[in-house]
Amino acid sequence: MDLASLIAAERRDVADVLDGLSDQQWDAPSLCAGWRVREVAAHMSMGFRYSVPQVIGQLVRARGSLHRMTDRLARRDAASAGPGQLANWLRDNARHPWTPPVGGLVSALGHDVVHGLDITVALGLERQVPMDRLRVLLDHVTYKSARFFGADLAGVRLCADDMDWSFGVGTPLTGSAQDLLLVAFGRQVPAGRLRGGAGPRP
């Protein structure tokens, strides 16, 4: 599977979504706690716009806190860039080779897909991430990766109702593949989208 092509397609698709948002939607809350849609969009392109030395410098300024650094940069960039620029940063860098510090291209795809869902699910948009992209990410879900993102999947069995995929042992929690991906990435899915027992514990 050509992961670089999947990543490029996802970035272009999210950029197209951003192009269609109203001013109110840009300022609406996302699934990322404390971030509006515009902060999420700014964060998605951070890896394209800052060199490694710049990132290191920002990390030092944030006293070694990756969370503090990314939060400050997302807020600063969201305040200084207009909607068109935020969308174009994704579209123009669709083929950029950036990857997170760990996980390679799979993690880069996860970064783009999940943050895209942070926007569309929070806004109630009916965007469906293509199944080939979801399959790659769901097949890499582990207990360790879920814990990294703040989700405790112990005693829960995630069961997709739109593809042949499940993970875990315990009380079934059923929903769409993309909603379950959000669960595995530690997101709080809006009420009514999942069926079954209690969800993962934060």
N, C-alpha and C positions, 0 to 999 in steps of 0.2 A: 504494500500500500504506500502511495506517495504522500507522506505526511505533510511535506512542504506545500503540496497543492491543496490539501484539506485546510491547512492553516490560512493560506492565501484566500481561499473561497470564503472561509468564515469571516475574515477581516473585511472583505468586500461586502458581504451580506450585512454585517453589523453596521458598516458605514452607510449602507443604503437605508437601514432602519433609522439611524441618527438623522439622515437628511430629511426624513419625514416628520420629525418631532416638532411639536409646538413649543412656544416659550414656556408654557406651564409645565409641559412634560420634562423639559430640560431641568427644571428646578424641583421636580418631584423626587421623593425619597426612592432610593434603590433598595435592593436586598442587602447591600453592604451597609452595615450599621454606621450611621453618621455621615454617609455620603449621598449626595443627590446624584441624579443621572449624569450630570456634567462632570462630577468628580470621578465617577467610574470611567467615563469616556476618556478623560485626561489620563488616568492611570493606565489604561489599556495600551497607550502609545508611549509610555515613559521609557521603555526599553529601547525604543528606536531613536529617541531624541537626546539621550544622555550617554556620553561615552563612559567607559569603565572608570577612568580617573575622576570624572565628574561624580559618578555614583559613589565612589569611595570617599570623595570629599564631602558629599552630602551625608553619607553615613557617619563620618567622623563628627560632623556638625550636630547630628542627631544623637550623639553619644553612644553610637553602636546599635541603636534601635532601628531595625528595618521597618517596623510598623510606624514609628514616628517619622522616619524619613519619607516613606511612601505617602503618608497622610499629608505632610506639609507640601510635598511636590504636587500631589493631586489637587489640593486646594489652591495653590498658587497658580498652576497652569490652567485650571478651570476658570479662574477669575480673569486671566489675561487673554484667553483665546475664545473666539466666538464659535457658535455651533458649526459653521462651515469648516473652520479650521480643525476642530476636534474630529469631525468626520473624515476630513481629508488626511489627517495624520495616520489614520488607519488604512484608508484606501491607497494612499501613495506608498505605504510601506507594507503592502500585502505580502511581498516576497522577502521582506527583511529577515535575516537569519537569526534574529534574537531568540534566545531561549532563557528560561529562568535558571538560577544557579544550580539546581538539580533537576533531573528528569528529562532533559533533552527536548526533542520535538514533541513528544507526547505531552509533557508539561506545558509547552507553549500552546498547543492546541487546547488543553484544558483551561489555561488562562483566558484565552479568547472566548471559548464557548461559555464558560461559567460566568464571566463578567458580562457577556452579551445577554445571558439569561437574567443576571442581576438587574438588567435594565428592562427587558421585555416582560418578564413575569411580574415585576413590581408595577409596571404600567398597565398590565392586563392586556398586552398585545398578543395576538394569536400566532406568533412566529413559531414554526416547528424547525428545530435544528435537524438537518439531514441525518438519517439513521447511521450512515457510515461513520460520521464523526462521533456520534454518541457511542457507537459500538467500541471504537478504539479506546475511549475514555473509561467506559464501564468495565471493559475487560482488564483495566489496570487498577480498579478499585481494590484496596486491601484494608485490613483493620488498621494497619500502620498509617496508610495515607489518610484514612478518615480521621484518625486521632490528630494527625498533623493539622488538619483543617478544623479541628474542634468538634468532631462528631464521634460519639461513642456508639458503635453499632453492635455491641455485645447484646445477645438475646433478641436481635431483630433480624428478620429475613426480608430483604428488599426484593420485591417481585414486580417486574415491569409488565404492564398489560398491553403494550404495543410492540414488543419484541420478545424473543426468546432469551431472557436474561434474568438471573436472580443472583443474590449474594447473601451469604450469612446463614445462620441457624437460629431459629427462635420464632417469635410471633411475626406472622406475615404483615408487611406493610406494602400495599399495592398502589401503584400509580404509573404515570407515563415515565418512559425512560429518562426524559430530560428532567422531570421533577425529582426522580430518585437520584440522578446525578447531583442535583443541588443538595439533596440530603447528605450524600456522601462527601460533599464539599462544605459541610457545616452550615448550610443556609437554612433559614426558617421559611418553609414553603407556605404560601397563603392558605388559610383554612379552606377545607372542602376539596382540595386537590388530591389528597391521599386517602386511602381506605385501609382499615385494619386496626391493629393494636397501637399502643403508645409508640411514638416515634423515638428516634435516637435521643440520648441525653446529651446536652451540651457539656 
